[in-house]
């Protein structure tokens, strides 16, 4: 039986809230366009599990939805809870992914697919810039920060069959 075309949603802050949120939504939209998938408007939410839960309740009502990309792992935690309460099976019916690789992400059930970001590297780079300003009166070249890495876990899978 052929697979249904994936139908995605994105939960997170309004796209203009921060540069990071804007980049995440832009990347999500670009990936959907490259895949030839429809590009819906993101579901606007805050950054907490409670915000994810509220967004997840709305998203769970769409029976054609096959995947949700959350702006962070805390949002994904709330989305997972709302989907489970609505009888949606993750990842059999719907996939969920987050950002940040928060420490609890590997211990959720199902464990959360997420994008690991180099927060320690960002901190080192910020400190180096500040130190350069304080010591030399001008910023120094930024330290390299590791590229984001997809950490595939149990919360994602192929789109459900039609």
WOCOR-V284665 format. One record per pair of residues at least 12 apart in sequence whose C-alpha atoms are under 10 Angstrom apart, sorted by sequence separation. I is the first residue (numbers start at 1). J is the second residue. D is the distance in whole Angstrom. If there is no record, write none. Layout:
i->[I | I]
j->[J | J]
d->[D | D]
This chain:
i->[12 | 13 | 29 | 43 | 56 | 68 | 101 | 102 | 128 | 129 | 12 | 29 | 43 | 83 | 99 | 101 | 102 | 126 | 128 | 129 | 10 | 11 | 28 | 56 | 80 | 96 | 97 | 98 | 99 | 100 | 101 | 102 | 128 | 129 | 10 | 43 | 55 | 80 | 96 | 97 | 98 | 99 | 100 | 101 | 102 | 125 | 127 | 128 | 25 | 43 | 80 | 96 | 97 | 98 | 99 | 100 | 101 | 125 | 126 | 127 | 25 | 79 | 80 | 95 | 96 | 97 | 98 | 99 | 100 | 101 | 125 | 126 | 10 | 52 | 79 | 95 | 96 | 97 | 98 | 99 | 100 | 124 | 125 | 9 | 10 | 52 | 56 | 60 | 77 | 90 | 91 | 100 | 124 | 125 | 8 | 52 | 55 | 56 | 59 | 60 | 76 | 77 | 90 | 122 | 123 | 124 | 125 | 8 | 52 | 53 | 54 | 55 | 56 | 57 | 58 | 76 | 77 | 89 | 122 | 124 | 52 | 53 | 56 | 57 | 60 | 61 | 75 | 76 | 121 | 122 | 123 | 47 | 49 | 51 | 52 | 53 | 55 | 56 | 57 | 59 | 60 | 67 | 73 | 75 | 76 | 121 | 122 | 8 | 47 | 48 | 49 | 50 | 51 | 52 | 53 | 54 | 55 | 56 | 57 | 58 | 59 | 60 | 66 | 67 | 73 | 74 | 75 | 121 | 122 | 7 | 43 | 45 | 46 | 47 | 48 | 49 | 50 | 51 | 52 | 53 | 54 | 56 | 57 | 58 | 60 | 61 | 63 | 66 | 72 | 73 | 74 | 120 | 121 | 6 | 15 | 42 | 45 | 46 | 47 | 48 | 49 | 50 | 51 | 52 | 53 | 56 | 57 | 60 | 66 | 67 | 68 | 69 | 70 | 71 | 72 | 73 | 74 | 119 | 120 | 121 | 15 | 42 | 43 | 44 | 47 | 48 | 49 | 50 | 51 | 52 | 53 | 54 | 55 | 56 | 57 | 59 | 60 | 61 | 66 | 67 | 68 | 69 | 70 | 71 | 72 | 73 | 74 | 77 | 118 | 119 | 14 | 15 | 42 | 46 | 47 | 48 | 49 | 50 | 51 | 52 | 53 | 54 | 55 | 56 | 57 | 60 | 65 | 66 | 67 | 68 | 69 | 70 | 71 | 72 | 73 | 74 | 77 | 80 | 81 | 117 | 118 | 6 | 8 | 10 | 13 | 14 | 15 | 46 | 47 | 48 | 49 | 50 | 52 | 53 | 56 | 57 | 64 | 65 | 66 | 67 | 68 | 69 | 70 | 71 | 72 | 73 | 76 | 80 | 117 | 118 | 5 | 6 | 7 | 8 | 9 | 10 | 11 | 12 | 13 | 14 | 45 | 48 | 49 | 52 | 53 | 56 | 63 | 64 | 65 | 66 | 67 | 68 | 69 | 72 | 73 | 74 | 80 | 116 | 117 | 118 | 5 | 6 | 7 | 8 | 9 | 10 | 11 | 12 | 13 | 14 | 47 | 49 | 50 | 63 | 73 | 74 | 77 | 116 | 117 | 118 | 5 | 6 | 7 | 8 | 9 | 10 | 11 | 12 | 13 | 14 | 49 | 50 | 73 | 77 | 80 | 116 | 117 | 5 | 7 | 8 | 9 | 10 | 11 | 12 | 13 | 115 | 116 | 117 | 8 | 9 | 10 | 11 | 12 | 13 | 60 | 77 | 114 | 115 | 116 | 10 | 11 | 12 | 77 | 114 | 115 | 116 | 11 | 12 | 76 | 114 | 115 | 76 | 113 | 114 | 115 | 13 | 76 | 113 | 114 | 12 | 73 | 112 | 113 | 114 | 11 | 12 | 73 | 112 | 113 | 11 | 28 | 73 | 111 | 112 | 113 | 114 | 72 | 73 | 111 | 112 | 113 | 114 | 12 | 71 | 72 | 110 | 111 | 112 | 113 | 11 | 25 | 69 | 70 | 110 | 111 | 112 | 113 | 10 | 11 | 24 | 25 | 69 | 106 | 109 | 110 | 111 | 24 | 25 | 108 | 109 | 110 | 24 | 106 | 108 | 11 | 100 | 101 | 105 | 106 | 10 | 99 | 100 | 101 | 9 | 21 | 99 | 100 | 101 | 8 | 20 | 21 | 99 | 100 | 98 | 99 | 97 | 98 | 97 | 7 | 97 | 7 | 8 | 9 | 97 | 7 | 8 | 9 | 10 | 11 | 12 | 13 | 97 | 98 | 6 | 7 | 8 | 9 | 10 | 11 | 12 | 13 | 96 | 97 | 5 | 6 | 7 | 8 | 9 | 10 | 11 | 12 | 13 | 95 | 96 | 97 | 4 | 5 | 6 | 7 | 8 | 9 | 10 | 11 | 12 | 95 | 96 | 5 | 6 | 7 | 8 | 9 | 10 | 11 | 94 | 95 | 96 | 4 | 94 | 95 | 12 | 91 | 92 | 93 | 94 | 95 | 11 | 12 | 90 | 91 | 92 | 93 | 94 | 95 | 11 | 90 | 91 | 92 | 93 | 94 | 95 | 89 | 90 | 91 | 92 | 93 | 94 | 90 | 91 | 92 | 93 | 11 | 91 | 92 | 93 | 91 | 92 | 24 | 80 | 76 | 8 | 10 | 12 | 7 | 8 | 9 | 10 | 11 | 6 | 8 | 10 | 67 | 68 | 6 | 67 | 66 | 67 | 66 | 67 | 66 | 67 | 66 | 67 | 65 | 66 | 65 | 64 | 64 | 6 | 7 | 6 | 4 | 5 | 6 | 3 | 4 | 5 | 6 | 3 | 4 | 5 | 3 | 4 | 5 | 2 | 3 | 4 | 2 | 3 | 1 | 2 | 1]
j->[24 | 25 | 41 | 55 | 68 | 80 | 113 | 114 | 140 | 141 | 25 | 42 | 56 | 96 | 112 | 114 | 115 | 139 | 141 | 142 | 24 | 25 | 42 | 70 | 94 | 110 | 111 | 112 | 113 | 114 | 115 | 116 | 142 | 143 | 25 | 58 | 70 | 95 | 111 | 112 | 113 | 114 | 115 | 116 | 117 | 140 | 142 | 143 | 41 | 59 | 96 | 112 | 113 | 114 | 115 | 116 | 117 | 141 | 142 | 143 | 42 | 96 | 97 | 112 | 113 | 114 | 115 | 116 | 117 | 118 | 142 | 143 | 28 | 70 | 97 | 113 | 114 | 115 | 116 | 117 | 118 | 142 | 143 | 28 | 29 | 71 | 75 | 79 | 96 | 109 | 110 | 119 | 143 | 144 | 28 | 72 | 75 | 76 | 79 | 80 | 96 | 97 | 110 | 142 | 143 | 144 | 145 | 29 | 73 | 74 | 75 | 76 | 77 | 78 | 79 | 97 | 98 | 110 | 143 | 145 | 74 | 75 | 78 | 79 | 82 | 83 | 97 | 98 | 143 | 144 | 145 | 70 | 72 | 74 | 75 | 76 | 78 | 79 | 80 | 82 | 83 | 90 | 96 | 98 | 99 | 144 | 145 | 32 | 71 | 72 | 73 | 74 | 75 | 76 | 77 | 78 | 79 | 80 | 81 | 82 | 83 | 84 | 90 | 91 | 97 | 98 | 99 | 145 | 146 | 32 | 68 | 70 | 71 | 72 | 73 | 74 | 75 | 76 | 77 | 78 | 79 | 81 | 82 | 83 | 85 | 86 | 88 | 91 | 97 | 98 | 99 | 145 | 146 | 32 | 41 | 68 | 71 | 72 | 73 | 74 | 75 | 76 | 77 | 78 | 79 | 82 | 83 | 86 | 92 | 93 | 94 | 95 | 96 | 97 | 98 | 99 | 100 | 145 | 146 | 147 | 42 | 69 | 70 | 71 | 74 | 75 | 76 | 77 | 78 | 79 | 80 | 81 | 82 | 83 | 84 | 86 | 87 | 88 | 93 | 94 | 95 | 96 | 97 | 98 | 99 | 100 | 101 | 104 | 145 | 146 | 42 | 43 | 70 | 74 | 75 | 76 | 77 | 78 | 79 | 80 | 81 | 82 | 83 | 84 | 85 | 88 | 93 | 94 | 95 | 96 | 97 | 98 | 99 | 100 | 101 | 102 | 105 | 108 | 109 | 145 | 146 | 35 | 37 | 39 | 42 | 43 | 44 | 75 | 76 | 77 | 78 | 79 | 81 | 82 | 85 | 86 | 93 | 94 | 95 | 96 | 97 | 98 | 99 | 100 | 101 | 102 | 105 | 109 | 146 | 147 | 35 | 36 | 37 | 38 | 39 | 40 | 41 | 42 | 43 | 44 | 75 | 78 | 79 | 82 | 83 | 86 | 93 | 94 | 95 | 96 | 97 | 98 | 99 | 102 | 103 | 104 | 110 | 146 | 147 | 148 | 36 | 37 | 38 | 39 | 40 | 41 | 42 | 43 | 44 | 45 | 78 | 80 | 81 | 94 | 104 | 105 | 108 | 147 | 148 | 149 | 37 | 38 | 39 | 40 | 41 | 42 | 43 | 44 | 45 | 46 | 81 | 82 | 105 | 109 | 112 | 148 | 149 | 38 | 40 | 41 | 42 | 43 | 44 | 45 | 46 | 148 | 149 | 150 | 42 | 43 | 44 | 45 | 46 | 47 | 94 | 111 | 148 | 149 | 150 | 45 | 46 | 47 | 112 | 149 | 150 | 151 | 47 | 48 | 112 | 150 | 151 | 113 | 150 | 151 | 152 | 51 | 114 | 151 | 152 | 51 | 112 | 151 | 152 | 153 | 51 | 52 | 113 | 152 | 153 | 52 | 69 | 114 | 152 | 153 | 154 | 155 | 114 | 115 | 153 | 154 | 155 | 156 | 55 | 114 | 115 | 153 | 154 | 155 | 156 | 55 | 69 | 113 | 114 | 154 | 155 | 156 | 157 | 55 | 56 | 69 | 70 | 114 | 151 | 154 | 155 | 156 | 70 | 71 | 154 | 155 | 156 | 71 | 153 | 155 | 59 | 148 | 149 | 153 | 154 | 59 | 148 | 149 | 150 | 59 | 71 | 149 | 150 | 151 | 59 | 71 | 72 | 150 | 151 | 150 | 151 | 150 | 151 | 151 | 62 | 152 | 63 | 64 | 65 | 153 | 64 | 65 | 66 | 67 | 68 | 69 | 70 | 154 | 155 | 64 | 65 | 66 | 67 | 68 | 69 | 70 | 71 | 154 | 155 | 64 | 65 | 66 | 67 | 68 | 69 | 70 | 71 | 72 | 154 | 155 | 156 | 64 | 65 | 66 | 67 | 68 | 69 | 70 | 71 | 72 | 155 | 156 | 66 | 67 | 68 | 69 | 70 | 71 | 72 | 155 | 156 | 157 | 66 | 156 | 157 | 75 | 154 | 155 | 156 | 157 | 158 | 75 | 76 | 154 | 155 | 156 | 157 | 158 | 159 | 76 | 155 | 156 | 157 | 158 | 159 | 160 | 155 | 156 | 157 | 158 | 159 | 160 | 157 | 158 | 159 | 160 | 79 | 159 | 160 | 161 | 160 | 161 | 99 | 155 | 155 | 94 | 96 | 98 | 94 | 95 | 96 | 97 | 98 | 94 | 96 | 98 | 155 | 156 | 95 | 156 | 156 | 157 | 157 | 158 | 158 | 159 | 159 | 160 | 159 | 160 | 160 | 160 | 162 | 158 | 159 | 159 | 158 | 159 | 160 | 158 | 159 | 160 | 161 | 159 | 160 | 161 | 160 | 161 | 162 | 160 | 161 | 162 | 161 | 162 | 161 | 162 | 162]
d->[9 | 9 | 9 | 7 | 9 | 10 | 8 | 9 | 7 | 7 | 9 | 9 | 9 | 10 | 10 | 6 | 10 | 10 | 8 | 6 | 10 | 9 | 10 | 10 | 10 | 10 | 10 | 7 | 8 | 7 | 6 | 8 | 7 | 9 | 8 | 9 | 10 | 9 | 10 | 6 | 6 | 5 | 6 | 5 | 9 | 10 | 9 | 7 | 10 | 8 | 7 | 7 | 5 | 4 | 5 | 5 | 7 | 9 | 8 | 10 | 8 | 8 | 10 | 10 | 7 | 5 | 6 | 7 | 5 | 10 | 6 | 8 | 8 | 8 | 10 | 9 | 9 | 8 | 9 | 8 | 9 | 9 | 5 | 9 | 9 | 9 | 9 | 9 | 9 | 9 | 8 | 9 | 7 | 7 | 9 | 9 | 9 | 9 | 8 | 10 | 7 | 10 | 7 | 9 | 10 | 9 | 7 | 10 | 9 | 10 | 10 | 10 | 10 | 9 | 10 | 7 | 9 | 10 | 8 | 9 | 7 | 7 | 7 | 7 | 7 | 9 | 10 | 6 | 8 | 8 | 9 | 9 | 9 | 9 | 4 | 8 | 8 | 4 | 10 | 9 | 6 | 9 | 10 | 8 | 9 | 7 | 6 | 8 | 7 | 9 | 8 | 9 | 6 | 6 | 8 | 8 | 7 | 7 | 9 | 9 | 8 | 9 | 10 | 9 | 8 | 8 | 9 | 5 | 9 | 9 | 10 | 10 | 9 | 7 | 9 | 5 | 7 | 9 | 7 | 4 | 8 | 8 | 5 | 9 | 9 | 8 | 9 | 9 | 9 | 5 | 9 | 9 | 7 | 9 | 10 | 10 | 9 | 10 | 9 | 5 | 5 | 10 | 10 | 4 | 5 | 5 | 7 | 6 | 9 | 9 | 8 | 8 | 7 | 9 | 5 | 5 | 9 | 9 | 10 | 10 | 8 | 9 | 9 | 10 | 7 | 5 | 7 | 9 | 7 | 5 | 8 | 10 | 8 | 6 | 10 | 10 | 9 | 10 | 6 | 5 | 6 | 6 | 6 | 6 | 4 | 6 | 10 | 9 | 7 | 9 | 8 | 10 | 10 | 10 | 6 | 9 | 6 | 6 | 8 | 8 | 7 | 8 | 10 | 10 | 9 | 7 | 8 | 4 | 4 | 5 | 5 | 5 | 6 | 6 | 7 | 8 | 8 | 9 | 10 | 9 | 6 | 9 | 8 | 10 | 9 | 8 | 8 | 8 | 9 | 9 | 4 | 9 | 9 | 5 | 10 | 8 | 9 | 7 | 6 | 6 | 6 | 6 | 7 | 9 | 8 | 6 | 9 | 9 | 8 | 7 | 10 | 10 | 7 | 8 | 8 | 8 | 10 | 7 | 8 | 5 | 8 | 8 | 8 | 8 | 8 | 9 | 9 | 9 | 9 | 9 | 8 | 9 | 8 | 9 | 9 | 9 | 9 | 10 | 7 | 7 | 9 | 7 | 7 | 8 | 7 | 8 | 6 | 6 | 5 | 7 | 10 | 10 | 10 | 9 | 9 | 9 | 8 | 9 | 5 | 9 | 7 | 9 | 9 | 8 | 8 | 5 | 5 | 5 | 5 | 8 | 9 | 10 | 7 | 10 | 9 | 6 | 7 | 9 | 9 | 10 | 6 | 6 | 6 | 5 | 5 | 6 | 5 | 9 | 9 | 7 | 8 | 6 | 6 | 7 | 9 | 10 | 10 | 5 | 6 | 10 | 9 | 7 | 8 | 8 | 4 | 7 | 9 | 10 | 8 | 6 | 6 | 10 | 8 | 5 | 8 | 10 | 9 | 6 | 7 | 9 | 8 | 8 | 5 | 8 | 9 | 8 | 9 | 8 | 5 | 7 | 8 | 7 | 9 | 6 | 7 | 9 | 8 | 9 | 6 | 6 | 6 | 10 | 9 | 10 | 9 | 8 | 5 | 5 | 6 | 7 | 9 | 10 | 9 | 5 | 6 | 8 | 10 | 10 | 8 | 9 | 10 | 9 | 10 | 8 | 5 | 9 | 9 | 8 | 9 | 8 | 9 | 7 | 8 | 9 | 9 | 9 | 9 | 9 | 9 | 10 | 9 | 10 | 9 | 8 | 7 | 10 | 10 | 8 | 10 | 9 | 10 | 9 | 10 | 10 | 10 | 10 | 10 | 9 | 10 | 9 | 10 | 9 | 7 | 9 | 7 | 6 | 8 | 9 | 7 | 9 | 10 | 10 | 10 | 9 | 5 | 6 | 6 | 6 | 6 | 6 | 7 | 9 | 7 | 9 | 7 | 5 | 5 | 5 | 5 | 5 | 5 | 10 | 9 | 5 | 7 | 9 | 10 | 6 | 6 | 6 | 6 | 6 | 6 | 8 | 6 | 6 | 9 | 7 | 9 | 8 | 8 | 7 | 9 | 8 | 4 | 9 | 9 | 8 | 6 | 7 | 7 | 9 | 10 | 8 | 8 | 8 | 10 | 8 | 5 | 8 | 9 | 9 | 8 | 8 | 6 | 5 | 7 | 9 | 7 | 9 | 10 | 7 | 6 | 8 | 8 | 7 | 9 | 8 | 8 | 6 | 9 | 9 | 6 | 9 | 9 | 9 | 9 | 9 | 10 | 9 | 10 | 10 | 9 | 9 | 10 | 10 | 9 | 9 | 10 | 10 | 10 | 9 | 10 | 8 | 10 | 9 | 10 | 10 | 9 | 8 | 6 | 10 | 10 | 7 | 10 | 10 | 10 | 9 | 9 | 6 | 10 | 7 | 8 | 9 | 7 | 9 | 10 | 7 | 6 | 9 | 6 | 5 | 8 | 9 | 4 | 5 | 6 | 5 | 7 | 6 | 7]
